[in-house]
Amino acid sequence: MDLEDYNTISIAQATQLQNELRKQLILSPFQSTITTIASADISFNKYETIVYAGVVILSYPELFPISCALAIAETNFPYVSGYLAFRELPALLKAWDMLPTKPDILVVDGNGIVHPRRMGIASHFGVVANQPTIGAAKTLLCGKYTEPAQSIKSHTAITDKTEQIGWALRSKNAVAPVFVSPGHLVSMEDSLKIMMQCLGRYRIPEPTRRAHEMVNKFRIGQMKEGYHSLGTGSGDYALF
């Protein structure tokens, strides 16, 4: 199915596609060295169909912004829990295609396999783009977990019946956890280990926080559509 069809797809068709994509999901250990990590996010004005999408690439493990790509698209797919990819993925992939060099790992603001059909937006993106991805969500879509200890980096497993599907990770002392899960081409252990290296001063992990800031600036006109080089990866950047 073409991404253009996402605007007209029914919920039944979307469910069928998620089940088909699940068969292509690979949760294997990431074997390469990570030198860049990116995050993808969108912003939009309430009640409007225009979506402002962006992908920001950072050095790893330093987490200095290197480059970003920004794209505008229109979506008519409704906001329905469990089907976020059908609303956001076409815009995100439009930005993704602008990047001349792809990152080693992509973190998506949403779920990986913490999803009733194990096909959250991070997994969906990963399979479609053949890209290693991790989901980092602010709310729990499905599954259960025991509250982790209050100190940063404390974590517990998210389970669905007897299957582990992700992690509840304390990203800052005494704040609500974030929900981390493998998306595609990374293992359960990879998702936790990598995201632990992405924690900063805020509840939201640094890559997703940077992407969130960027697309909001884009939406209000402070940044323009297209590809932007942000600096050297050593802290020398001007747009953030």
Secondary structure, DSSP 8 states (H G I E B T S, - for coil): --GGGGGT--HHHHHHHHHHHHTT-------S---EEEEEEEE--TT--EEEEEEEEEETTT--EEEEEEEEEE--S---TT-HHHHHHHHHHHHHTT-SS--SEEEESS-SS-STTS--HHHHHHHHHT--EEEEESS--S-EE----SSTT-EEEEEETTEEEEEEE--STTS--EEEEEEESS-HHHHHHHHHTT--SSSS-HHHHHHHHHHHHHHTTSS-SEEEE-B-SSS-BS--
